[in-house]
Amino acid sequence: MSAIKAKNNYIGVNGSRMNCAQAVLSAFKEKYNIQDDLVERFRNYGGGRAPDGLCGAYYAVKYILSNYDKERVAELEKYFLENAGALQCSNIRGLKKLSCVGCVEKSSEFLEKHG
């Protein structure tokens, strides 16, 4: 259910569109006790602006797991590489294996299943 919520946040179903990182964080606010100010700070991490040029959706899930289940971070990385072909936004876009909304969906699905 949270993966659908993340996708809807990203495409703006509820009237306000979020970037990829915010869309994921916001979808899991209740489950992981994420505050609105953190979602707002992640405004800076969309469009390839996450640290090291990482995909914002991937970075958001990595951030959550780093605080709640560090052992799953390597598993997330492997899963995301299999689905997107890369971790950096510019590389993902170049490969055209997964769209931005696809990155939001896949990263959220991982967190939904394994978080």
Phi and psi restraints in degrees (value plus and minus 20) as a CYANA .aco file:
   2 SER   PHI     -87.2   -47.2
   2 SER   PSI     -50.2   -10.2
   3 ALA   PHI     -84.6   -44.6
   3 ALA   PSI     -59.2   -19.2
   4 ILE   PHI     -86.9   -46.9
   4 ILE   PSI     -61.2   -21.2
   5 LYS   PHI     -82.4   -42.4
   5 LYS   PSI     -61.5   -21.5
   6 ALA   PHI     -82.5   -42.5
   6 ALA   PSI     -65.0   -25.0
   7 LYS   PHI     -80.8   -40.8
   7 LYS   PSI     -65.5   -25.5
   8 ASN   PHI     -82.4   -42.4
   8 ASN   PSI     -58.0   -18.0
   9 ASN   PHI     -81.3   -41.3
   9 ASN   PSI     -61.2   -21.2
  10 TYR   PHI     -90.0   -50.0
  10 TYR   PSI     -62.8   -22.8
  11 ILE   PHI    -106.2   -66.2
  11 ILE   PSI     -26.9    13.1
  12 GLY   PHI      62.1   102.1
  12 GLY   PSI      13.4    53.4
  13 VAL   PHI     -77.0   -37.0
  13 VAL   PSI     -56.0   -16.0
  14 ASN   PHI    -111.1   -71.1
  14 ASN   PSI      -5.8    34.2
  15 GLY   PHI      82.8   122.8
  15 GLY   PSI     -48.4    -8.4
  16 SER   PHI    -142.2  -102.2
  16 SER   PSI     104.1   144.1
  17 ARG   PHI    -107.8   -67.8
  17 ARG   PSI     114.9   154.9
  18 MET   PHI    -127.9   -87.9
  18 MET   PSI     138.2   178.2
  19 ASN   PHI     -94.4   -54.4
  19 ASN   PSI     154.3   194.3
  20 CYS   PHI     -79.5   -39.5
  20 CYS   PSI     -63.9   -23.9
  21 ALA   PHI     -86.1   -46.1
  21 ALA   PSI     -65.3   -25.3
  22 GLN   PHI     -84.4   -44.4
  22 GLN   PSI     -60.2   -20.2
  23 ALA   PHI     -79.3   -39.3
  23 ALA   PSI     -62.8   -22.8
  24 VAL   PHI     -89.7   -49.7
  24 VAL   PSI     -70.5   -30.5
  25 LEU   PHI     -77.1   -37.1
  25 LEU   PSI     -66.5   -26.5
  26 SER   PHI     -82.3   -42.3
  26 SER   PSI     -56.0   -16.0
  27 ALA   PHI     -86.0   -46.0
  27 ALA   PSI     -45.0    -5.0
  28 PHE   PHI    -130.9   -90.9
  28 PHE   PSI      -1.2    38.8
  29 LYS   PHI     -75.7   -35.7
  29 LYS   PSI     -69.2   -29.2
  30 GLU   PHI     -88.2   -48.2
  30 GLU   PSI     -66.4   -26.4
  31 LYS   PHI     -81.1   -41.1
  31 LYS   PSI     -58.8   -18.8
  32 TYR   PHI    -132.4   -92.4
  32 TYR   PSI      -5.9    34.1
  33 ASN   PHI      33.2    73.2
  33 ASN   PSI      30.1    70.1
  34 ILE   PHI    -110.0   -70.0
  34 ILE   PSI     107.9   147.9
  35 GLN   PHI    -104.1   -64.1
  35 GLN   PSI     133.4   173.4
  36 ASP   PHI     -78.2   -38.2
  36 ASP   PSI     -54.5   -14.5
  37 ASP   PHI     -86.5   -46.5
  37 ASP   PSI     -50.8   -10.8
  38 LEU   PHI     -89.9   -49.9
  38 LEU   PSI     -62.9   -22.9
  39 VAL   PHI     -78.5   -38.5
  39 VAL   PSI     -62.2   -22.2
  40 GLU   PHI     -84.3   -44.3
  40 GLU   PSI     -60.5   -20.5
  41 ARG   PHI     -83.8   -43.8
  41 ARG   PSI     -50.5   -10.5
  42 PHE   PHI     -94.5   -54.5
  42 PHE   PSI     -20.3    19.7
  43 ARG   PHI     -77.8   -37.8
  43 ARG   PSI     -49.7    -9.7
  44 ASN   PHI     -97.7   -57.7
  44 ASN   PSI     -26.9    13.1
  45 TYR   PHI    -128.0   -88.0
  45 TYR   PSI      -6.9    33.1
  46 GLY   PHI    -109.5   -69.5
  46 GLY   PSI     145.5   185.5
  47 GLY   PHI      43.1    83.1
  47 GLY   PSI      13.0    53.0
  48 GLY   PHI      63.9   103.9
  48 GLY   PSI      -7.8    32.2
  49 ARG   PHI    -117.3   -77.3
  49 ARG   PSI     -13.7    26.3
  50 ALA   PHI     -88.2   -48.2
  50 ALA   PSI     139.2   179.2
  51 PRO   PHI     -68.7   -28.7
  51 PRO   PSI     120.3   160.3
  52 ASP   PHI      42.1    82.1
  52 ASP   PSI      -1.6    38.4
  53 GLY   PHI      52.2    92.2
  53 GLY   PSI      -3.3    36.7
  54 LEU   PHI     -84.8   -44.8
  54 LEU   PSI     133.3   173.3
  55 CYS   PHI     -77.8   -37.8
  55 CYS   PSI     111.4   151.4
  56 GLY   PHI     -83.2   -43.2
  56 GLY   PSI     -57.5   -17.5
  57 ALA   PHI     -85.3   -45.3
  57 ALA   PSI     -64.8   -24.8
  58 TYR   PHI     -81.7   -41.7
  58 TYR   PSI     -66.4   -26.4
  59 TYR   PHI     -80.0   -40.0
  59 TYR   PSI     -59.4   -19.4
  60 ALA   PHI     -82.8   -42.8
  60 ALA   PSI     -64.1   -24.1
  61 VAL   PHI     -88.3   -48.3
  61 VAL   PSI     -60.9   -20.9
  62 LYS   PHI     -79.8   -39.8
  62 LYS   PSI     -61.6   -21.6
  63 TYR   PHI     -80.4   -40.4
  63 TYR   PSI     -67.6   -27.6
  64 ILE   PHI     -81.7   -41.7
  64 ILE   PSI     -69.2   -29.2
  65 LEU   PHI     -83.5   -43.5
  65 LEU   PSI     -55.0   -15.0
  66 SER   PHI     -81.8   -41.8
  66 SER   PSI     -45.8    -5.8
  67 ASN   PHI    -115.4   -75.4
  67 ASN   PSI     -39.6     0.4
  68 TYR   PHI    -142.0  -102.0
  68 TYR   PSI     -47.3    -7.3
  69 ASP   PHI    -178.7  -138.7
  69 ASP   PSI      51.1    91.1
  70 LYS   PHI     -75.9   -35.9
  70 LYS   PSI     -49.8    -9.8
  71 GLU   PHI     -84.1   -44.1
  71 GLU   PSI     -43.1    -3.1
  72 ARG   PHI    -105.0   -65.0
  72 ARG   PSI     -29.0    11.0
  73 VAL   PHI     -82.2   -42.2
  73 VAL   PSI     -63.8   -23.8
  74 ALA   PHI     -84.1   -44.1
  74 ALA   PSI     -58.3   -18.3
  75 GLU   PHI     -85.0   -45.0
  75 GLU   PSI     -60.6   -20.6
  76 LEU   PHI     -80.3   -40.3
  76 LEU   PSI     -66.3   -26.3
  77 GLU   PHI     -79.1   -39.1
  77 GLU   PSI     -66.2   -26.2
  78 LYS   PHI     -81.3   -41.3
  78 LYS   PSI     -66.6   -26.6
  79 TYR   PHI     -79.8   -39.8
  79 TYR   PSI     -65.2   -25.2
  80 PHE   PHI     -89.0   -49.0
  80 PHE   PSI     -60.1   -20.1
  81 LEU   PHI     -82.0   -42.0
  81 LEU   PSI     -59.6   -19.6
  82 GLU   PHI     -82.9   -42.9
  82 GLU   PSI     -58.3   -18.3
  83 ASN   PHI    -106.9   -66.9
  83 ASN   PSI     -59.4   -19.4
  84 ALA   PHI    -122.0   -82.0
  84 ALA   PSI     -42.8    -2.8
  85 GLY   PHI      68.8   108.8
  85 GLY   PSI     -31.4     8.6
  86 ALA   PHI    -183.6  -143.6
  86 ALA   PSI     150.8   190.8
  87 LEU   PHI    -127.9   -87.9
  87 LEU   PSI     -45.6    -5.6
  88 GLN   PHI    -104.6   -64.6
  88 GLN   PSI     116.3   156.3
  89 CYS   PHI     -72.8   -32.8
  89 CYS   PSI     -69.3   -29.3
  90 SER   PHI     -82.4   -42.4
  90 SER   PSI     -57.5   -17.5
  91 ASN   PHI     -89.2   -49.2
  91 ASN   PSI     -59.7   -19.7
  92 ILE   PHI     -81.7   -41.7
  92 ILE   PSI     -65.1   -25.1
  93 ARG   PHI     -82.6   -42.6
  93 ARG   PSI     -60.1   -20.1
  94 GLY   PHI     -85.9   -45.9
  94 GLY   PSI     -56.7   -16.7
  95 LEU   PHI     -93.0   -53.0
  95 LEU   PSI     -47.6    -7.6
  96 LYS   PHI      35.3    75.3
  96 LYS   PSI      10.3    50.3
  97 LYS   PHI    -104.4   -64.4
  97 LYS   PSI     -51.6   -11.6
  98 LEU   PHI    -162.9  -122.9
  98 LEU   PSI     113.5   153.5
  99 SER   PHI     -97.2   -57.2
  99 SER   PSI     152.7   192.7
 100 CYS   PHI     -80.7   -40.7
 100 CYS   PSI     -66.0   -26.0
 101 VAL   PHI     -84.6   -44.6
 101 VAL   PSI     -52.5   -12.5
 102 GLY   PHI     -84.7   -44.7
 102 GLY   PSI     -57.8   -17.8
 103 CYS   PHI     -84.9   -44.9
 103 CYS   PSI     -61.1   -21.1
 104 VAL   PHI     -81.0   -41.0
 104 VAL   PSI     -66.0   -26.0
 105 GLU   PHI     -84.4   -44.4
 105 GLU   PSI     -70.0   -30.0
 106 LYS   PHI     -84.9   -44.9
 106 LYS   PSI     -63.7   -23.7
 107 SER   PHI     -85.0   -45.0
 107 SER   PSI     -60.2   -20.2
 108 SER   PHI     -87.5   -47.5
 108 SER   PSI     -59.6   -19.6
 109 GLU   PHI     -81.0   -41.0
 109 GLU   PSI     -60.8   -20.8
 110 PHE   PHI     -79.9   -39.9
 110 PHE   PSI     -68.4   -28.4
 111 LEU   PHI     -85.4   -45.4
 111 LEU   PSI     -56.6   -16.6
 112 GLU   PHI     -84.2   -44.2
 112 GLU   PSI     -60.2   -20.2
 113 LYS   PHI    -103.1   -63.1
 113 LYS   PSI     -55.0   -15.0
 114 HIS   PHI    -137.1   -97.1
 114 HIS   PSI     -24.4    15.6
